[in-house]
Amino acid sequence: MADAIRAEGLVKRYGGRAALDGLDLRVGEGTVHGLLGPNGAGKTTAVRVLTTLTGFDAGRAEVCGCDVRREAELLRGMIGLTGQYAAVDETLSGRQNLVMFGRLLRLDRRAAARRAAELIDRFDLGEVADRSAGGYSGGTRRRLDLAVGLVHTPTLLFLDEPTTGLDPRSRAQVWATVRELAAEGTTVLLTTQYLEEADLLADRISVMDRGRVVAEGTSDALKAVIGADRVEAVARDAADLPQLARLVGEVAGAPAETDPDTRRVGAPAVDRVAVLTGVAREVERAGIALTDLGTRRPTLDEVFLRLTTAPRGAAPAARQEPKEAAA
């Protein structure tokens, strides 16, 4: 698979602070690639550099086969960008916004109007197309903003935290649109703080912290960094916790962890079915009453917290290489 984005050792400084500190990033053509990280990790700076909006101090980057520095003008005609906040003119209608952006992209009046009509239909904006964009709901505004980013049919679409501030229904609408774009072959780089969003949409994910990528792979590969699936049992009576922890640990073959506040006992479960049935059998024999018993897999939230919570002033986390990602 060819790379739509290839960045190596990117550095961007603002005064004495490095917003990008040796960023390495590769995004395959025709994929949705998630870029995760806490506030200040450098996600938006990376997008601004890769879309030619901001220069960089060191390293190299190619996007859609173009050198970001030397072929910036050519590159701008091949990409689309939707930022954290809707960039449309609120005094204009949705249709007028789309036509205006078409004209700015050097389409003639007829072609701009035709493209606007196509996008209005595509993004289900027909009922509001001729109303002022200032009266749109948050989800509708984001769909209009996505439509604006596609006026010139970009090869690669950058979505910088596109669902920030949206309610769950509006977020789901944006997610559906991203899935449609990906199904049609558009490459998408998605920066987000919503772990669920990356889990649902991204083919591969890069986790950023302090200006560099600290882990990269599929969602499942990243979760494997945390460890195996877990079996968890919740005791009805806190007095049973020591015995429950002993039984769970013996069945799992690993020390069990106990949370007295929730009366929850957990341990790794490499063979989740065998461990679950074994715990159920031993608990019944011991006469311990449970309120819950089950297995669960690590979450992206746990990956995120494990990789991005080093104290300020400490060195950035070493890059994690899931086995799958290194293949």
Secondary structure, DSSP 8 states (H G I E B T S, - for coil): --EEEEEEEEEEEETTEEEEEEEEEEEETT-EEEEE--TTSSHHHHHHHHTTSS--SEEEEEETTEETTTTHHHHHTTEEEE-SS--S-TTSBHHHHHHHHHHHTT--HHHHHHHHHHHHHHTT-TTTTTSBGGG--HHHHHHHHHHHHTTT--SEEEEESTTTT--HHHHHHHHHHHHHHHHTT-EEEEEES-HHHHHHH-SEEEEEETTEEEEEE-HHHHHHHH-S-EEEEEESSGGGHHHHHHHHHHHHTS--EEETTTTEEEEE-SSHHHHHHHHHHHHHHHT--EEEEEEE---HHHHHHHHH---TTS-----B--TTTT-
